[in-house]
Structure formats: C-alpha cells, structure tokens
Amino acid sequence: MLRALSRWAAALAAIILLTAVGPAGAATGEGQITGRVTDGNGIPLADITVAAVPVGGDTLVTTKSRSDGTYILSLDPGTYDVGFNAQVVAKINIDYQTVIFGGPGPGPTETCTVCGGAPVTVSPGVVTTNINALLPPAAFTQNGSIRPLSGNTIGAVNGRISFKIGCHVDPAGCHGTANLRLGSSTSGTIIATTRVSVVTSGVSVLHFTIPSSVLTRLRRAGTRGIEANVAVSTPHAHSVTRFKLRA
C-alpha cells in the first residue's frame, strides 16, 4: 500500500469518488493527473482503482480506470503518492500486481512492481499527462495451467477474452498452443488459437480474438452465454479450462 496507509484509512470518511471528466473539467486552481492502465501486453484494464494522497497529508482521492484504461484525477496543487490497484478503499484486482508512484510499497496481500518511485507533482491549472501504469499478472497460485481472469463467466471485451497462464511443469518453459472452442468438448471446432510461451515459474496472459459470427451468437444468447473451453498443449503438459462465454 502507499506510504502512511494508516493516514488513508483515517481519511475514509473524506473520500472523494471522482467522475470521469475531460481535462477542461478541472476546477479553477486545480490540476489534473491523467494516464492509462494496461497489462503486460498493452491491453487496457478497466475498473482499476487509482488513488492519490498528498505527501504528508491524509485526504484520499480515488477514481477508476475506464473501458479504454484511461483515468483522470482532479487534485489540489501539491505532491502526491499515486497508487494503481492498491487496496485502499476497494478490493484490488487479484489477477494483477500493484504499481505505486511514491510511498514505500504495498501491504502483505499485494505484490508491487514499481514501489518507492518519485511522487507526482500537481500544479494549478496544469494537466500532468502520461502517469501510466503497466500491471503485470500477479503470481500464479492456483493448480492447473490456466484460469480465467474474471471468474467462471468470461465476457468478451472489444471482441477479445483473456486468461492467465502459469508454467510450473517444464524446466525449459511452457511453449505450445492454446485452442478456444465452444461447448465443453475438446473435440469441437476450434474458433480461435493463440501461442503459448511462458518461462518456468513465470506467468503470462493469453488473449483470444472472438470471430464476428461467434460474437453475434453471444449477443443473441444474452446473459445465458455459451459453454466454452480452452485447451492448452505443450510438450510436457495439457490442461483444459471450461467456462461460460458471453458478449
């Protein structure tokens, strides 16, 4: 967590949840921090908590990243510790690590990739851009080779779905193929394929692009979704993850 998270906890009653406004929306005398939150492959991450607390202060300001990964924080002038996916007022996304600009690091339940970096200075009437966060996958702790990033029901975002994959069986790394099929059987028609390449004891994220014809079917299915599975094959491992796919 950020430096002096005890200060943050004490300031919960004063939390300001910001609405997403453009740079022109800053009040007179305020400044803004803007940027984008992505995963290790450059895919935008939505609904990630972005939080700022003044260095030496206790007023916590938070917002969430939007569907394209972008966010905006409007702040009074000053110097701020800024945390991405830090557990301050909301549960962190456990599939990704924490990034912090300023502050000593996260709490015991979080893994931080950028800790103790330079805090961010906010000047009146100035938009400070490109305060970006790249969140690598969190350590892979479950049994098996892959798991969905959003539970047992996977929703396509911009025509894509993603899975976290861990390699823990092959000293040379896990290199092979992952096939996406509709239905629960691994003998069905493959609708999307992606390559698997993960170092030993490492983690990565698989991305599949859903064909337009399948997206049409998913929209018709609505919240019911369609049964699907991903089968991963490498020279030393084979695993299948079954889930429900929806638009």
Secondary structure as the mmCIF struct_conf table of DSSP 4:
data_model
#
loop_
_struct_conf.conf_type_id
_struct_conf.id
_struct_conf.beg_label_comp_id
_struct_conf.beg_label_asym_id
_struct_conf.beg_label_seq_id
_struct_conf.end_label_comp_id
_struct_conf.end_label_asym_id
_struct_conf.end_label_seq_id
TURN_TY1_P TURN_TY1_P1 ARG A 3 ALA A 4
HELX_RH_AL_P HELX_RH_AL_P1 LEU A 5 ALA A 10
TURN_TY1_P TURN_TY1_P2 ALA A 11 ALA A 11
HELX_RH_3T_P HELX_RH_3T_P1 LEU A 12 ALA A 14
STRN STRN1 ILE A 16 LEU A 17
HELX_RH_3T_P HELX_RH_3T_P2 PRO A 23 GLY A 25
HELX_LH_PP_P HELX_LH_PP_P1 ALA A 26 ALA A 27
TURN_TY1_P TURN_TY1_P3 THR A 28 GLY A 29
STRN STRN2 GLY A 31 ASP A 39
TURN_TY1_P TURN_TY1_P4 GLY A 40 ASN A 41
BEND BEND1 GLY A 42 GLY A 42
STRN STRN3 PRO A 44 PRO A 44
BEND BEND2 ASP A 47 ASP A 47
STRN STRN4 THR A 49 PRO A 54
TURN_TY1_P TURN_TY1_P5 VAL A 55 GLY A 56
STRN STRN5 VAL A 61 LYS A 64
TURN_TY1_P TURN_TY1_P6 SER A 67 ASP A 68
BEND BEND3 GLY A 69 GLY A 69
STRN STRN6 THR A 70 LEU A 75
BEND BEND4 PRO A 77 PRO A 77
STRN STRN7 GLY A 78 PHE A 84
BEND BEND5 ASN A 85 ASN A 85
BEND BEND6 VAL A 88 ALA A 90
TURN_TY1_P TURN_TY1_P7 ILE A 94 ASP A 95
STRN STRN8 TYR A 96 TYR A 96
STRN STRN9 THR A 98 PHE A 101
BEND BEND7 GLY A 102 PRO A 104
TURN_TY1_P TURN_TY1_P8 PRO A 108 THR A 109
STRN STRN10 CYS A 112 VAL A 114
BEND BEND8 GLY A 116 GLY A 116
STRN STRN11 VAL A 120 VAL A 122
TURN_TY1_P TURN_TY1_P9 PRO A 124 GLY A 125
STRN STRN12 VAL A 127 THR A 128
STRN STRN13 ALA A 133 LEU A 135
HELX_LH_PP_P HELX_LH_PP_P2 PRO A 136 PRO A 136
STRN STRN14 PRO A 137 PRO A 137
HELX_LH_PP_P HELX_LH_PP_P3 ALA A 138 PHE A 140
BEND BEND9 GLN A 142 SER A 145
STRN STRN15 ILE A 146 PRO A 148
BEND BEND10 LEU A 149 SER A 150
TURN_TY1_P TURN_TY1_P10 GLY A 151 ASN A 152
STRN STRN16 THR A 153 GLY A 155
STRN STRN17 VAL A 157 VAL A 157
TURN_TY1_P TURN_TY1_P11 ASN A 158 GLY A 159
STRN STRN18 ARG A 160 GLY A 166
BEND BEND11 VAL A 169 VAL A 169
TURN_TY1_P TURN_TY1_P12 PRO A 171 ALA A 172
STRN STRN19 CYS A 174 LEU A 182
BEND BEND12 GLY A 183 SER A 184
TURN_TY1_P TURN_TY1_P13 THR A 186 SER A 187
BEND BEND13 GLY A 188 GLY A 188
STRN STRN20 ILE A 190 VAL A 198
TURN_TY1_P TURN_TY1_P14 THR A 200 SER A 201
STRN STRN21 VAL A 203 THR A 209
HELX_LH_PP_P HELX_LH_PP_P4 ILE A 210 PRO A 211
HELX_RH_AL_P HELX_RH_AL_P2 SER A 212 ALA A 221
HELX_RH_3T_P HELX_RH_3T_P3 GLY A 222 ARG A 224
STRN STRN22 ILE A 226 THR A 234
TURN_TY1_P TURN_TY1_P15 PRO A 235 HIS A 236
STRN STRN23 ALA A 237 ARG A 246
#
